[in-house]
Amino acid sequence: MNNYFNLSKCDQLVFDLIQKEIRRQQEGLILIPSENIASYAVLEAASTVLTNKYSEGYPHHRYYTGNQYIDEIEQIAIDRAKLLFKAEHANVQPHSGSSANMAAYMAVLNPGDKILGMDLSHGGHLTHGAKVNFSGKLYQCIAYGVNKETEQIDMDEIRAIAQKEKPKIIVSGATAYPRLIDFDGFAKIAKEINAYAMADISHIAGLCAVDLHPNPTSNHDIVTTTTHKTLRGPRGGIILSKIEDSLKEIYSPDNPKTLAQKIDSAVMPGIQGGPLEHIIAAKAINFQEALQINFIEYQKQIISNAQALAKTLTSNGLRLVSGGTDNHLILIDCTNLQITGKEGADSLAEVNIYTNFNKIPFDTRPALNPSGIRIGTPSLTTRGMKEPEMVIIGNLIAEILKDINNETKKEQVRKKVKELTDQYSIYTNL
Ligand SMILES: *Cc1c(COP(=O)(O)O)cnc(C)c1O
């Protein structure tokens, strides 16, 4: 890795802060389930001269000259994304997961159309119809949640809502859901009511790519994802889709475009201008990494680690939403510890264990001070930690959460965190 020589010469202030952030990541246990550690190769691609280039349009159809190499790079990213996710079409230009969702909606919906998505407070994402988000403002959004008993998605309940409300699109996928999602079931319900089926696999993309979680590309019209969560690539988004529009007969008379064409035009010129080709190159590198055989082992270890962590937390008396996990993510209910999720997450941050406070289903507390803590294992797994470390970390988390005002204990845990992080580098010579 380069030594940031020019950066330090040009701007000592920002350089110093970047150095501090490298230290914070190295000396912390990152348990935020949406964060990961991208490889050197991904970081290198993201810092290349490709950032200098304007390339509005798509490979071989650009609004600027000089794109002969950019075209090849973007095409490689597209081909690898299709191969990795077994998709018919891929758009690799969205700047983020939210942009991917915005473009996906724009491709197939008109303002005012109805979206059925998962309730934010039950684990859905802001872009799945939250009132404060563009999705809730531009579209008519209705929500499904989890069952109160099982704290899991109930497909019968979703079918009932879908048949009553007749949304134009059903969005599955979540940002705080620890269980497998029945994508086949969602696709079937969408078909029954003649709606588009869209899955947002942002959190679980790495698992879907290697079939450790059902991959929705085979039976969904549109699949969106971020590239920086379990997938472990650069910060960004992509849209995967079918080529043909399954509802063509309804929408087509005055709009003869295929679904693939609608998505591409929704991204550019719909919501974005020039793509970030340095990030697209980094996405191409990431997809290549994810196509290697050891990526399967990595994803398997993410799940084994999450389950080992869940078991340790449970054996310490902590209550987990839905009782455990099938994926990379765990939601801790802090209610019986008599603390809020925010108090818990803040205390863990004091000992360099980074998590995020989160609403739990049927939470009566507000989003800025909710009852839950959301944790996950992608980042620790990237560092090489396995089940024995998860047991140690689970015990440390429980110790802190059960006694958040004990400063002596915090000092002890901080030391143990340092011992652990010293053994597992995020990068060896950054
Ligand atoms: C993270 C996430 C997003 C948004 O990604 P950003 O890159 O932060 O915009 C969208 N949907 C889901 C389900 C997510 O988990």
The ligand as an SDF file (V2000), in Angstrom:
LIG
                    3D

 15 15  0  0  0  0  0  0  0  0999 V2000
  -27.4820   -0.5910    3.3240 C   0  0  0  0  0  0  0  0  0  0  0  0
  -28.7680   -0.7800    2.6520 C   0  0  0  0  0  0  0  0  0  0  0  0
  -29.2090    0.0860    1.6450 C   0  0  0  0  0  0  0  0  0  0  0  0
  -28.5680    1.4160    1.3240 C   0  0  0  0  0  0  0  0  0  0  0  0
  -27.2730    1.4620    1.0110 O   0  0  0  0  0  0  0  0  0  0  0  0
  -26.4850    2.8540    0.9970 P   0  0  0  0  0  0  0  0  0  0  0  0
  -25.2910    2.5010    0.1720 O   0  0  0  0  0  0  0  0  0  0  0  0
  -26.1810    3.1750    2.4180 O   0  0  0  0  0  0  0  0  0  0  0  0
  -27.3430    3.8710    0.3520 O   0  0  0  0  0  0  0  0  0  0  0  0
  -30.3850   -0.2130    0.9740 C   0  0  0  0  0  0  0  0  0  0  0  0
  -31.0880   -1.3030    1.2900 N   0  0  0  0  0  0  0  0  0  0  0  0
  -30.7250   -2.1550    2.2610 C   0  0  0  0  0  0  0  0  0  0  0  0
  -31.5520   -3.3600    2.5590 C   0  0  0  0  0  0  0  0  0  0  0  0
  -29.5460   -1.9200    2.9800 C   0  0  0  0  0  0  0  0  0  0  0  0
  -29.2030   -2.7490    3.9570 O   0  0  0  0  0  0  0  0  0  0  0  0
  1  2  1  0
  2  3  1  0
  2 14  2  0
  3  4  1  0
  3 10  2  0
  4  5  1  0
  5  6  1  0
  6  7  2  0
  6  8  1  0
  6  9  1  0
 10 11  1  0
 11 12  2  0
 12 13  1  0
 12 14  1  0
 14 15  1  0
M  END
$$$$
